[in-house]
Amino acid sequence: MTTARQLGLWADGENSLLPGPLNAITDVTGIAVGHRTLSGAGLATGVTAIVPHQGDLFRQKVRAAVEVINGFGKSTGLVQIAELGTIETPILLTNTFGVAACTEALIQRAIAANPDIGRKTSTVNAVVCECNDGSINDIQALAVTRQDAFAALDAAASGPVEQGAVGAGTGMTAFGFKAGIGTASRRMRIAGQDFTLGALVLANFGRAGDLVLPDGRRPQPHGLSAPEKGSVIVILATDLLLGDRQLQRVTRRAGAGLARLGAFWGHGSGDIVVGFTTADPVAHEAPPFQAVRCLDNNLIDLPFRAAAEATQEAVLNALCAAPATSGRTGRRYPSLADWAKEIQE
């Protein structure tokens, strides 16, 4: 698996924050990521699972926020995140027509662990986000099933995260190149304590020729430019104490990372960011009054920077880790890694 750093496409600047040991969302303690990849017979799709902690998420929810940069998307669960500021299931990423199967799988898993859901207590808010992989995958095949979602959840583990054309990213493209899943992280030292912010992206956006590398170069993939009509899902995770409103503000800064890459969030692009903190979880059965601890707003610029940097590098990693692939119509989506190696030669 090739990364942007290995190819010399990313170098930390004087003011840059340093990555965690894995340079992945799993640098945030407790977070696990799993993939289920479907390929062959016209299929290039799958499911990616992000599990915020290893306990019962319905009983111990994580504080969360969502930022809809451009809402051309078909995700589920975002309205309740925006309203209540919590997440109570793992997050699944998949293709547009796989949302229903993944939603049902999350509901079934939650009910299996909590039989009182929908009967003696509230229903459960399943969170599924999507991008359209139809340029490579036969999306009309409706290939993603509940079993595939279960497989991604069961495969979730801490440690290094497989990137590129894997899981939900198998059939995704970005800026005219093959893309998919990417991840990165940033370490933050605040008031003498160490914290981490990680990003995981499902990159499927950007007009061919618009990609801007950190050093200002603009890689040009072969083929004609097409209108911007893709999508990108960004999942941000941190162990920093942040309130709901602060999470919303940090989550919004992922858009700065996307803009640095040359994205302008076109009419047909679904650009959505979900952010959460593993600090200070919210109990399902909470006392009447709860104390909320959060960061002083005067110190919030550091997580702002971390969100922008981690998002930007995660997208570049998605592009570098994915091999060249031909789409259903025969169009060739080159690898950014191949481009970088040719330039070096």
VMD Tcl script that draws the C-alpha trace (Angstrom):
set ca {
  {0.00 0.00 0.00}
  {1.55 3.26 -1.17}
  {0.99 6.55 0.64}
  {1.44 10.19 -0.33}
  {4.41 10.51 2.04}
  {6.17 7.54 0.49}
  {5.82 9.12 -2.95}
  {7.04 12.52 -1.79}
  {3.64 14.12 -2.42}
  {3.28 15.17 1.22}
  {5.88 16.85 3.39}
  {5.16 18.41 6.77}
  {5.54 22.18 6.67}
  {6.98 24.38 9.37}
  {3.56 24.84 10.99}
  {2.15 21.40 10.20}
  {0.96 19.06 12.91}
  {2.64 15.65 13.08}
  {0.75 12.42 12.35}
  {0.12 9.67 14.85}
  {2.16 6.44 14.70}
  {-0.17 4.83 12.14}
  {-1.19 8.07 10.39}
  {-4.71 6.67 10.48}
  {-8.06 7.23 12.16}
  {-7.21 4.23 14.34}
  {-4.58 6.34 16.09}
  {-7.56 7.47 18.17}
  {-7.69 4.81 20.89}
  {-10.63 2.42 20.66}
  {-11.57 3.06 17.03}
  {-11.73 0.08 14.67}
  {-12.11 -0.09 10.87}
  {-13.20 -3.04 8.75}
  {-13.83 -3.66 5.04}
  {-15.87 -6.01 2.89}
  {-14.80 -5.91 -0.77}
  {-16.92 -7.19 -3.68}
  {-15.21 -7.59 -7.04}
  {-15.56 -9.56 -10.26}
  {-18.43 -10.10 -12.72}
  {-18.88 -6.38 -13.23}
  {-18.77 -5.63 -9.50}
  {-16.35 -3.23 -7.82}
  {-17.97 -2.16 -4.57}
  {-18.23 -3.00 -0.89}
  {-18.71 -1.76 2.65}
  {-16.40 -0.03 5.11}
  {-17.21 0.07 8.83}
  {-15.98 2.61 11.37}
  {-16.61 1.55 14.97}
  {-16.15 4.41 17.49}
  {-15.60 2.16 20.51}
  {-15.79 -1.51 21.45}
  {-18.70 -1.21 23.88}
  {-22.44 -0.94 23.25}
  {-22.82 2.24 21.21}
  {-26.55 2.37 21.80}
  {-26.01 2.45 25.57}
  {-22.89 4.61 25.45}
  {-23.27 7.07 22.58}
  {-20.47 9.29 21.29}
  {-20.90 13.03 20.94}
  {-21.07 13.91 17.27}
  {-21.82 16.49 14.60}
  {-22.48 16.52 10.87}
  {-21.58 19.09 8.22}
  {-23.39 18.87 4.88}
  {-21.15 20.86 2.54}
  {-23.21 19.98 -0.53}
  {-26.23 17.76 -0.02}
  {-26.45 15.76 -3.25}
  {-26.48 12.48 -1.30}
  {-28.62 9.66 0.05}
  {-27.15 8.99 3.49}
  {-29.18 7.91 6.53}
  {-29.07 9.05 10.14}
  {-27.66 12.53 9.57}
  {-30.77 14.43 10.63}
  {-30.75 12.94 14.12}
  {-27.01 13.54 14.53}
  {-27.61 17.20 13.72}
  {-30.53 17.40 16.14}
  {-29.25 15.39 19.13}
  {-25.47 15.55 18.72}
  {-24.79 11.84 19.25}
  {-24.04 8.66 17.29}
  {-25.41 5.32 18.55}
  {-24.33 2.80 15.90}
  {-21.14 2.12 13.96}
  {-20.82 4.15 10.75}
  {-21.05 2.24 7.48}
  {-19.84 3.54 4.11}
  {-21.03 1.96 0.85}
  {-22.38 2.74 -2.62}
  {-25.60 4.69 -3.17}
  {-27.83 1.64 -3.70}
  {-26.28 -0.22 -0.76}
  {-27.59 2.21 1.87}
  {-30.80 0.30 2.60}
  {-29.06 -3.04 3.19}
  {-26.46 -1.44 5.45}
  {-29.09 0.45 7.42}
  {-31.04 -2.75 8.04}
  {-27.86 -4.53 9.14}
  {-27.06 -1.84 11.72}
  {-30.60 -1.95 13.07}
  {-30.50 -5.73 13.36}
  {-27.16 -5.65 15.19}
  {-28.43 -2.99 17.59}
  {-31.62 -4.94 18.34}
  {-29.66 -8.15 18.90}
  {-27.60 -6.38 21.57}
  {-30.56 -4.40 22.95}
  {-33.89 -6.27 22.59}
  {-35.76 -3.34 24.17}
  {-35.11 -1.10 21.14}
  {-38.38 0.09 19.61}
  {-40.46 -1.59 22.33}
  {-39.50 -0.46 25.81}
  {-37.05 2.24 24.76}
  {-36.39 4.43 21.72}
  {-35.67 3.24 18.20}
  {-32.09 3.32 16.93}
  {-30.53 5.80 14.51}
  {-28.40 3.87 12.00}
  {-25.70 5.95 10.28}
  {-24.82 5.04 6.68}
  {-23.08 7.29 4.15}
  {-22.61 6.69 0.44}
  {-20.95 7.63 -2.82}
  {-21.94 6.57 -6.35}
  {-19.41 4.06 -7.74}
  {-21.40 3.52 -10.95}
  {-18.59 4.62 -13.27}
  {-16.75 1.37 -12.42}
  {-19.24 -0.82 -10.54}
  {-22.52 -2.19 -11.90}
  {-24.52 -0.33 -9.28}
  {-27.86 -1.61 -10.61}
  {-26.87 -5.11 -9.51}
  {-27.71 -4.11 -5.91}
  {-24.84 -6.35 -4.87}
  {-24.33 -5.07 -1.33}
  {-26.30 -7.15 1.18}
  {-26.82 -7.21 4.93}
  {-24.31 -10.05 5.09}
  {-21.69 -7.82 3.50}
  {-22.38 -5.15 6.10}
  {-22.09 -7.74 8.87}
  {-18.79 -8.91 7.38}
  {-17.36 -5.38 7.40}
  {-18.45 -4.91 11.02}
  {-16.97 -8.27 12.03}
  {-13.69 -7.40 10.28}
  {-13.32 -4.11 12.16}
  {-10.03 -3.92 14.04}
  {-7.64 -1.38 15.46}
  {-4.21 -0.98 13.91}
  {-3.21 -0.13 10.31}
  {-6.08 0.64 7.92}
  {-6.11 -0.81 4.42}
  {-6.52 2.01 1.90}
  {-7.31 2.58 -1.75}
  {-9.61 0.31 -3.77}
  {-10.97 -1.62 -0.83}
  {-14.36 -1.90 0.90}
  {-16.63 0.99 0.00}
  {-13.78 2.53 -2.01}
  {-13.40 -0.35 -4.48}
  {-15.20 1.42 -7.33}
  {-14.55 5.08 -6.47}
  {-12.62 7.71 -8.47}
  {-11.45 11.26 -7.75}
  {-10.06 14.06 -9.94}
  {-9.94 11.66 -12.88}
  {-7.78 9.14 -10.99}
  {-8.70 5.90 -9.26}
  {-9.42 6.59 -5.60}
  {-11.31 5.04 -2.68}
  {-10.58 4.83 1.05}
  {-7.89 7.01 2.62}
  {-6.93 7.91 6.15}
  {-4.57 10.16 8.11}
  {-4.18 11.57 11.62}
  {-2.74 14.51 13.52}
  {-1.42 14.80 17.05}
  {-2.32 17.82 19.18}
  {-0.74 18.96 22.43}
  {-3.08 21.14 24.44}
  {-2.52 22.30 28.01}
  {0.22 19.75 28.50}
  {-1.89 16.82 27.30}
  {-1.68 14.82 24.07}
  {-4.71 14.29 21.85}
  {-5.30 12.85 18.38}
  {-7.64 13.66 15.51}
  {-8.03 11.16 12.69}
  {-9.77 11.31 9.32}
  {-11.08 8.54 7.09}
  {-12.40 9.49 3.65}
  {-14.41 7.83 0.93}
  {-13.06 9.83 -2.01}
  {-15.18 9.95 -5.16}
  {-15.15 13.62 -6.16}
  {-13.28 16.32 -8.04}
  {-13.13 17.23 -11.72}
  {-10.27 15.74 -13.73}
  {-7.43 18.24 -13.92}
  {-8.45 20.21 -10.82}
  {-6.32 18.29 -8.29}
  {-3.73 20.49 -6.58}
  {-0.87 18.81 -4.73}
  {0.63 20.43 -1.60}
  {3.60 21.68 -3.66}
  {1.28 23.33 -6.21}
  {1.60 20.79 -9.02}
  {-1.57 19.84 -10.91}
  {-1.52 16.24 -12.15}
  {-3.36 15.83 -15.44}
  {-4.96 12.41 -15.99}
  {-5.38 11.33 -19.59}
  {-8.85 11.78 -21.06}
  {-11.39 14.57 -21.31}
  {-12.49 16.56 -18.31}
  {-16.00 15.81 -17.04}
  {-18.38 17.85 -14.86}
  {-17.94 17.58 -11.09}
  {-20.67 15.17 -10.00}
  {-19.00 12.85 -7.51}
  {-19.08 12.77 -3.73}
  {-16.83 12.59 -0.71}
  {-17.58 11.32 2.78}
  {-15.23 12.41 5.55}
  {-15.32 10.78 8.99}
  {-13.43 12.71 11.67}
  {-12.69 11.18 15.07}
  {-10.89 12.57 18.09}
  {-10.29 11.87 21.76}
  {-10.40 15.58 22.60}
  {-13.15 16.87 24.89}
  {-15.45 18.86 22.59}
  {-19.05 19.93 23.00}
  {-21.63 19.41 20.26}
  {-21.24 22.93 18.91}
  {-17.46 22.67 18.96}
  {-17.63 19.36 17.10}
  {-19.73 21.07 14.46}
  {-17.11 23.78 14.07}
  {-14.23 21.28 13.84}
  {-16.17 19.09 11.41}
  {-16.76 22.10 9.15}
  {-12.98 22.54 8.77}
  {-12.70 19.30 6.79}
  {-14.00 21.44 3.96}
  {-10.79 23.46 4.09}
  {-8.81 20.29 3.45}
  {-10.99 19.45 0.46}
  {-10.63 22.98 -0.93}
  {-6.84 22.80 -0.67}
  {-7.03 19.84 -3.06}
  {-8.88 21.89 -5.67}
  {-12.46 20.83 -4.95}
  {-15.25 23.38 -5.32}
  {-18.17 21.11 -4.36}
  {-20.02 21.08 -7.66}
  {-23.79 20.89 -8.12}
  {-23.86 17.10 -8.40}
  {-21.43 16.40 -5.57}
  {-22.49 15.00 -2.21}
  {-19.90 16.28 0.26}
  {-20.63 15.24 3.84}
  {-18.54 15.23 7.01}
  {-19.40 13.33 10.20}
  {-17.31 14.05 13.27}
  {-17.32 12.49 16.73}
  {-15.31 12.39 19.95}
  {-14.67 9.32 22.04}
  {-14.23 11.52 25.12}
  {-17.17 12.07 27.49}
  {-19.69 9.53 26.06}
  {-23.41 10.02 26.63}
  {-25.30 7.28 28.49}
  {-28.60 6.14 26.95}
  {-30.20 6.21 30.38}
  {-28.73 9.41 31.74}
  {-29.47 11.36 34.92}
  {-31.79 14.38 34.69}
  {-28.85 16.80 34.63}
  {-25.44 16.18 33.09}
  {-22.19 18.08 33.33}
  {-20.49 18.64 29.98}
  {-16.75 19.18 29.82}
  {-15.26 20.76 26.72}
  {-12.27 22.61 25.35}
  {-11.87 26.35 25.88}
  {-12.84 27.94 22.57}
  {-9.67 30.03 22.64}
  {-7.72 26.81 22.06}
  {-9.82 25.39 19.23}
  {-7.59 26.52 16.35}
  {-5.39 23.44 16.81}
  {-8.20 20.91 16.12}
  {-9.33 23.18 13.26}
  {-5.90 22.80 11.65}
  {-5.81 19.08 12.42}
  {-9.15 18.51 10.67}
  {-8.04 20.35 7.53}
  {-4.62 18.67 7.33}
  {-5.82 15.14 8.09}
  {-8.63 15.40 5.53}
  {-6.31 16.68 2.82}
  {-3.72 13.96 3.37}
  {-6.35 11.23 3.70}
  {-7.67 12.03 0.21}
  {-4.15 11.98 -1.22}
  {-3.57 8.60 0.43}
  {-6.77 7.26 -1.14}
  {-5.48 8.37 -4.54}
  {-1.97 6.98 -4.02}
  {-3.07 3.59 -2.66}
  {-5.53 2.78 -5.47}
  {-4.26 1.03 -8.63}
  {-5.20 2.08 -12.16}
  {-8.60 0.69 -13.16}
  {-10.87 0.68 -16.20}
  {-14.50 1.70 -15.81}
  {-17.61 -0.01 -17.18}
  {-17.50 2.11 -20.35}
  {-13.82 1.42 -20.96}
  {-12.54 4.71 -19.59}
  {-9.18 4.26 -17.88}
  {-8.72 5.78 -14.42}
  {-4.98 6.04 -13.83}
  {-3.18 5.75 -10.51}
  {-1.76 8.88 -8.94}
  {1.10 6.71 -7.67}
  {2.00 5.80 -11.26}
  {1.92 9.49 -12.22}
  {4.22 10.35 -9.31}
  {6.70 7.62 -10.22}
  {6.79 8.75 -13.87}
  {7.52 12.33 -12.80}
  {10.34 11.15 -10.55}
  {11.91 9.25 -13.43}
}
mol new
graphics top color blue
foreach p $ca { graphics top sphere $p radius 0.5 }
foreach p [lrange $ca 0 end-1] q [lrange $ca 1 end] { graphics top cylinder $p $q radius 0.2 }
display resetview
